[in-house]
Amino acid sequence: MRHLKKTIALILSLAAAVPFIPNARSTQAADPAPGHSIMGGNGPIENEIDQPTRDAVKKGLEWLHKNLQDDNSLRGAGGQSAGIVGLAGLAFMASGSMPGDGPYGKDVDRILDYVLKNCQPTGLIAAANDGSPMYGHGFATLFLSEVYGMTQREDVGEKLHKAIKLIVATQNGDADRHEPGGWRYQPVKSDADISVTICQIMALRAARNAGVKVPVDTTINRALDYVKKSQDPDGGFMYTLGSAGSAYPRSAAGTACLFYLRTGNNVDKELENAVKYLMNHLPNRPDGEGHFYYGNYYATQAMFMAGGDAWKAYWPAIKKALLDRQTKNDGSWADGEGGGPVYSTAMALIMLQVPNRLLPILQK
């Protein structure tokens, strides 16, 4: 229990020291009436973490552990991507381990070593063959932010600051004219879409939680303007500005964006509409859309932060969907999106451990 107590203490100290979210309160205290509204706080609900879920998580974490290679990447397709390796690190940390501490502390250390070795002089975090590097950069920067917030290690902080500077520098739009701005696949300012933008927003949010300075007016507020302009009348989100139609995966990403950017901004109407959209697209629908892991990775975070009826309806659905999809013989989750089994397994494990309320990024 020592590592768990230490982790919780660090998280609570960060939440108290960094006023990124107003009206912060402990997520360990249950709401007096969970499920009383669409967005009613994220206190625990009945049977939130049951034994089948614990067993599935244990098998999945062991699969990641067994597939760590000598160079600290992971065996299998996608396991050499710095961003996907970072997601595996977050999966271990969501269980209560941290660098050098806990059942998977050594695994987190090894993954951290791999991510740090793939930090480029420009600030970009990417392995040699990483395609669409801003996706992976966002995931890897989020991992470094969570590690830095827990450890305040100088070497991690140095790489993290460079990674954040790259995100700030590559936001599209004219900052001087306060134009809406997001991010796209490459570290250049030329374009933006909602799916890459959420990766950078989470990295910025986590870094700011850990004490890294992030420009509010020229970066955060312009990102919020971009996200708000991306919302369709039905509450969902378009892929790029001016494109037509909402879809569940990118709408989950857009909803998470609103939650992570809402500090000091009135986005209640946008959030209410976005959460209602997600409530109409719960997992395991007969007409379910693709990008299951990517979409529900963000939907799980968004519905968790919404709480109330949203979380009460969503969590049992996504929990069942994930448990049904786990490969029973080895504990992994098979990939159907092109990212590889490390990607899908890490995503599934992060989702299933959101109710642990241990990652600082999920502290309200």
C-alpha positions in Angstrom: 0.0 0.0 0.0 3.0 2.3 0.4 3.2 3.2 -3.3 -0.5 3.8 -3.5 -0.6 6.1 -0.5 2.4 8.0 -1.9 0.8 8.4 -5.3 -2.5 9.7 -3.8 -0.6 12.1 -1.6 1.3 13.5 -4.6 -1.8 13.9 -6.6 -3.7 15.7 -3.9 -0.7 18.0 -3.3 -0.6 18.8 -7.0 -4.4 19.5 -7.1 -4.0 21.9 -4.2 -1.0 23.7 -5.5 -2.0 24.2 -9.2 -5.3 26.0 -9.5 -6.1 24.9 -13.1 -9.6 23.7 -12.3 -11.9 25.9 -10.2 -13.9 24.5 -7.4 -11.7 21.4 -7.1 -12.9 18.7 -4.7 -11.7 15.3 -3.8 -12.9 12.6 -6.3 -12.8 10.0 -3.5 -15.9 11.3 -1.9 -19.1 9.9 -3.4 -21.9 12.3 -4.5 -24.9 12.2 -2.2 -27.1 11.2 -5.1 -24.9 9.9 -8.0 -26.8 9.9 -11.3 -29.1 12.8 -10.4 -28.4 14.9 -13.5 -26.7 14.6 -16.8 -23.6 16.3 -15.4 -23.6 15.8 -11.6 -20.0 15.3 -10.4 -17.8 12.2 -10.7 -18.2 10.4 -7.4 -18.2 6.6 -7.5 -21.3 4.7 -8.7 -22.4 1.3 -7.6 -20.2 -1.6 -8.8 -17.9 0.8 -10.6 -14.9 -1.5 -10.2 -15.9 -5.2 -9.8 -13.8 -8.3 -9.7 -14.0 -9.2 -13.4 -12.7 -5.7 -14.1 -9.8 -6.1 -11.7 -9.0 -9.5 -13.2 -9.0 -8.1 -16.7 -6.8 -5.2 -15.8 -4.3 -7.5 -14.0 -4.1 -9.7 -17.1 -3.7 -6.7 -19.4 -0.9 -5.1 -17.3 0.9 -8.4 -17.2 0.7 -8.7 -21.0 2.3 -5.2 -21.3 5.0 -6.2 -18.7 5.9 -9.4 -20.5 6.2 -7.6 -23.9 8.7 -5.0 -22.8 11.9 -5.5 -24.8 15.5 -5.0 -24.0 15.5 -1.5 -25.6 12.4 -0.6 -23.5 10.0 -0.5 -26.4 7.2 -3.1 -26.6 7.0 -6.2 -28.8 4.5 -6.1 -31.6 3.2 -3.6 -34.2 3.2 -0.1 -32.9 5.3 -1.0 -29.9 8.3 1.2 -31.1 6.2 4.4 -31.3 7.2 6.8 -28.6 3.6 7.9 -28.2 2.2 4.4 -27.9 4.9 3.4 -25.5 3.9 6.5 -23.5 0.3 5.2 -23.4 1.6 1.9 -22.0 3.3 3.9 -19.3 0.1 5.7 -18.4 -1.7 2.4 -18.2 0.8 1.2 -15.5 0.6 4.6 -13.7 -3.2 4.4 -13.7 -2.9 1.3 -11.5 -1.0 3.2 -8.8 2.6 2.6 -9.9 5.0 5.4 -10.6 8.6 5.6 -11.6 10.6 3.3 -9.3 7.6 2.6 -7.0 4.9 0.1 -7.0 4.3 -3.3 -8.7 5.1 -1.9 -12.1 7.5 0.9 -11.0 10.4 -0.6 -12.9 8.3 -0.9 -16.0 7.4 2.8 -15.8 11.1 3.6 -15.3 12.0 1.7 -18.5 9.2 3.3 -20.5 10.3 6.7 -19.3 13.8 5.9 -20.4 12.5 5.0 -23.9 10.4 8.2 -24.2 13.3 10.4 -23.1 15.7 8.8 -25.6 13.2 9.6 -28.3 13.0 13.3 -27.4 14.5 15.3 -30.4 16.5 18.5 -30.1 13.5 20.4 -31.7 11.3 19.2 -28.8 9.4 16.7 -30.9 9.0 13.3 -29.2 9.0 10.7 -31.9 10.8 7.5 -32.8 12.5 7.1 -36.2 9.5 5.6 -38.0 6.6 7.4 -36.2 4.0 8.5 -38.8 1.7 11.4 -38.2 4.1 12.4 -35.3 1.8 14.9 -33.6 -0.5 12.2 -32.4 2.4 10.4 -30.7 3.9 13.6 -29.5 0.7 14.5 -27.7 0.5 11.0 -26.0 4.2 11.1 -25.1 4.1 14.6 -23.7 1.1 13.7 -21.6 3.1 10.8 -20.2 6.0 13.1 -19.4 3.7 15.6 -17.8 2.2 13.0 -15.4 5.6 11.7 -14.5 7.0 15.2 -13.9 4.0 16.1 -11.8 4.7 13.1 -9.6 8.5 13.3 -9.4 9.6 16.9 -10.4 12.7 15.2 -12.0 14.9 17.8 -13.6 15.7 15.7 -16.7 12.0 15.0 -17.3 11.2 18.7 -16.8 13.8 19.8 -19.4 12.4 17.5 -22.1 8.8 18.4 -21.1 9.4 22.1 -21.4 10.8 21.6 -24.9 7.9 19.4 -25.9 5.4 22.0 -24.7 7.2 24.8 -26.5 6.9 22.8 -29.8 3.1 22.4 -29.2 2.7 26.1 -28.6 4.8 27.0 -31.6 2.9 24.7 -34.0 -0.6 25.8 -33.2 -2.1 27.1 -36.5 -3.8 30.5 -36.9 -2.4 33.9 -36.2 -1.8 34.4 -32.5 -1.5 38.1 -32.8 -4.9 38.4 -34.3 -6.3 35.8 -31.8 -7.5 33.5 -34.5 -8.8 30.0 -33.5 -6.0 27.5 -33.6 -5.6 23.7 -33.4 -3.0 21.2 -34.6 -2.6 18.6 -37.4 -0.5 15.5 -38.1 2.9 17.3 -38.7 4.6 19.8 -36.4 3.8 22.8 -38.6 1.2 25.6 -38.4 -0.5 25.0 -41.7 -3.7 23.1 -40.7 -5.7 21.6 -37.8 -8.3 18.8 -37.0 -10.1 17.9 -33.9 -8.5 14.4 -33.5 -4.9 15.7 -33.3 -6.0 18.9 -31.4 -7.3 16.9 -28.4 -3.9 15.1 -28.1 -2.1 18.5 -27.7 -4.8 19.9 -25.4 -4.4 17.0 -23.0 -0.7 17.4 -23.0 -1.0 21.2 -22.3 -3.5 20.6 -19.6 -1.4 18.0 -17.8 1.8 20.0 -18.2 0.1 23.1 -16.7 -1.2 20.9 -13.8 2.4 19.9 -13.2 3.6 23.5 -13.0 4.7 24.2 -16.5 3.7 27.6 -17.8 1.3 27.5 -20.8 0.2 30.8 -22.5 -3.5 31.2 -21.8 -4.5 34.0 -24.2 -2.4 33.0 -27.2 -2.6 29.2 -26.8 -5.4 28.0 -24.5 -8.1 30.5 -25.5 -7.4 30.1 -29.2 -7.6 26.3 -28.8 -11.0 26.7 -27.1 -12.2 29.0 -29.9 -11.2 26.3 -32.4 -13.0 23.6 -30.5 -16.2 25.6 -30.1 -16.2 26.4 -33.9 -15.8 22.7 -34.6 -19.1 21.8 -32.8 -22.1 21.0 -35.0 -25.7 21.9 -34.1 -26.4 18.3 -33.0 -23.8 18.6 -30.3 -21.2 16.5 -32.1 -18.0 17.7 -33.7 -16.8 18.0 -37.3 -13.3 16.8 -38.2 -12.0 20.0 -39.6 -13.5 23.5 -39.7 -15.9 23.7 -42.6 -16.3 19.9 -43.1 -19.7 18.3 -42.8 -21.2 16.0 -40.2 -20.5 14.7 -36.7 -19.1 11.3 -35.8 -18.8 9.6 -32.5 -15.0 9.2 -32.2 -14.2 12.9 -33.0 -17.2 14.1 -31.0 -15.8 12.2 -27.9 -12.5 14.0 -28.5 -14.2 17.4 -28.9 -16.2 16.8 -25.7 -13.0 16.0 -23.8 -11.5 19.2 -25.2 -14.2 21.3 -23.8 -13.8 19.7 -20.3 -10.0 20.2 -20.4 -10.3 23.8 -21.5 -13.2 25.0 -19.5 -11.3 26.7 -16.6 -12.4 30.3 -16.5 -14.5 29.9 -19.6 -18.3 29.5 -19.8 -18.8 26.4 -22.0 -21.8 25.0 -20.1 -24.1 25.1 -23.1 -21.5 23.5 -25.4 -20.8 20.8 -22.9 -24.4 20.0 -22.2 -25.0 19.5 -26.0 -21.9 17.5 -26.4 -22.7 15.1 -23.5 -26.2 14.6 -24.8 -24.7 13.7 -28.2 -22.5 11.1 -26.5 -25.4 9.8 -24.5 -27.1 9.0 -27.8 -24.1 7.0 -29.0 -23.3 4.6 -26.2 -20.9 1.7 -26.8 -22.2 -1.5 -28.4 -24.8 0.1 -30.6 -25.9 -2.0 -33.6 -24.7 0.9 -35.8 -21.5 1.4 -33.9 -18.8 3.4 -35.7 -15.2 2.7 -36.1 -12.1 3.8 -34.1 -13.5 2.1 -31.1 -10.5 2.5 -28.8 -9.6 6.1 -29.8 -13.2 7.3 -29.5 -14.0 5.6 -26.3 -10.6 6.6 -24.7 -11.9 10.2 -24.9 -15.5 9.4 -24.2 -14.6 7.6 -21.0 -12.7 10.7 -19.8 -15.5 13.0 -20.9 -18.3 11.0 -19.3 -16.3 10.5 -16.1 -15.8 14.3 -15.8 -19.5 14.8 -16.6 -20.6 12.4 -13.9 -24.2 12.1 -13.0 -26.5 10.2 -15.4 -23.9 10.4 -18.1 -21.4 8.4 -16.2 -24.0 6.1 -14.7 -25.2 5.2 -18.2 -21.9 5.2 -20.0 -19.6 3.3 -17.6 -21.4 -0.1 -17.5 -21.7 0.0 -21.3 -18.0 0.7 -22.0 -16.9 -1.7 -19.2 -18.9 -4.5 -20.7 -17.7 -3.7 -24.2 -14.0 -3.8 -23.1 -14.3 -7.0 -21.1 -16.0 -8.7 -24.0 -13.2 -7.6 -26.4 -10.3 -8.8 -24.3 -8.3 -11.8 -25.6 -8.9 -14.3 -22.9 -5.8 -16.4 -23.3 -3.2 -13.7 -22.9 -5.0 -10.6 -21.6 -4.4 -8.2 -24.5 -6.9 -6.4 -26.7 -6.7 -7.1 -30.4 -6.3 -4.0 -32.6 -8.7 -3.2 -35.3 -7.6 0.4 -36.0 -4.1 0.1 -37.3 -2.3 1.1 -34.1 -1.3 -2.4 -33.1 -2.1 -4.5 -30.0 0.1 -2.4 -27.6 -2.0 0.7 -28.6 -5.4 -1.0 -28.1 -4.3 -2.8 -24.9 -2.9 0.4 -23.4 -6.0 2.4 -24.4 -8.3 -0.3 -22.9 -6.4 -0.4 -19.6 -6.4 3.3 -19.2 -10.2 3.3 -19.8 -10.8 0.5 -17.3 -8.7 2.3 -14.7 -10.3 5.7 -14.9 -12.4 4.9 -11.8 -9.2 4.5 -9.9 -9.0 8.3 -9.9 -5.2 8.2 -9.7 -3.9 10.0 -12.8 -3.5 13.7 -12.1 -5.1 14.6 -15.5 -8.4 13.1 -14.2 -8.5 15.1 -11.0 -11.4 17.5 -11.0 
